Amino acid sequence: MSGIEPRRLYTPREAAQLLNYSERTLRRWRAEDTGPRWTRYGPALRYGYFGIDLLAWLNEGRRP
């Protein structure tokens, strides 16, 4: 999928839009330890997704 910058850190909202899934689905996948790899960042420990991880997940065809 073009348009995903590999080095960029995407918010859950941005990642959901890029993957065409809801934020709720991404939240469920994090809880179930499935879906694209995610990271926590910042003093508030927010969730995010690096573009390279979104691309890898899409290329692997790892969809639920």
Secondary structure by P-SEA (a helix, b strand, c coil): cccccccccccaaaaaaaacccaaaaaaaaaaccccbbbbbcccbbbbbbaaaaaaaaaacccc
